[in-house]
Amino acid sequence: MSTAADTVSLRLDWCSHAAAKHAVMRWHYSRKMPKSKLVKVGVWEDGRFVGAILYGLGANRHIARPFGLGDTEVCELVRVALAPGRFHPTSKCVAVSLKLLRRQCPGLKLVVSFADAGQGHVGTIYQAGGWLYLGESNQSYLRVLGRIEHPRTLYDRYGRGGQSVPWLREHVDPDATRVEMAAKLKYVWPLDRTLRRGLEAVALPYLKSAAKLG
């Protein structure tokens, strides 16, 4: 049985920073463009730009460490910013983008992504695409000058001291404090067969509701 998506062409290709930013600011709930170096994949339906999928280093500088891999062997899917009302499902767009990424970065072995449980997300698009779920990833943030910031952001801004509450209180904000954030759910897509077999052995069943956390 044919569907509307069967009559609408889907094309994914590299896109400009401006196009990616447009997609993030318009269609991603964070309205925030990542600052790390990015691989930017645009999505078009019948020639109409309908979003972007972005890969990068992510906020965690040690993202590769738990897997015993080098920094250049792991990246993070940092944004999926797609227009509502598209004909093609998000999981299909992500799957095609992974094929482009693999061709562009032959040394890459693993892609990591996080579903934000604080926003009620459980990673539906990753579950639909067959990603492996590795459980909750809890991380504290820091409240500095009235803003809640990721430790990586503060490291980039102030250096090593930016991740230390005592240093921040002495040099930046006497009221700086650590803030525990809602859990993020960790999903991975192995590009290496041996790595996939190892991670399949420790993968967890998918969650269906963020209410089951904790």
Phi, psi and omega in degrees: 000126182280153178236174180299326181297333181292339182260358181248125181287145177240129178225132173241137181202170178295143180231167182284163176299320181298318179293317179297317180296320177303315181295315182296314183291335183263324191237356178257138186299333182286334186052036186224123181275128177300150183263348182284169175297134189236150164256121190246117180249121178270156181235129179232140172240122184049039177082358180263127180291122184235015174144186183211151176237125188243135175243145180196196181279339180075182184275338182269113182291343184248030186299332183277340189301315182297342184257001181067029183247163177279163183300329182275359182261355183227139171223172180242138169282105191263337178210136167238100186243092185237143183293141173292157178080013177290164178272328184261137183294152181301319183299324178290318179299316179296318180299317179292322179296326178295324178294319176297315181299317181297320178292323182287328186232077186297339180275356182286136182244340186207139172244132180245145173213162184230136172262132185274100181295333178296338177261008181082011182273139176242004178089039182304319182292328179285321177297318179295331181268359177082021176294160178267134181262126184249008175105190183279145174236104182265136180212136178273148175251183181231136175264115183227127180054038176082001182242139175273120187237148173287141179306326179295321179298317181289328175297315179296328184277318189241355186088195186304323181298339181294348179257006182248122179299314178302318180295315180297320180294326181282322190251340187234305186213114181297346180256012180303140181209160178271142183232126177276126183258165176299150183297150168248145184262127189264123177239148179225149174234099180287135176260354181250129186297317180297317178297320179300315181299319180294320182284330175299329182290338182246001180294151183253160176297149179294144171275147177253346181210138177293344180291344181274001180284160171101000000 
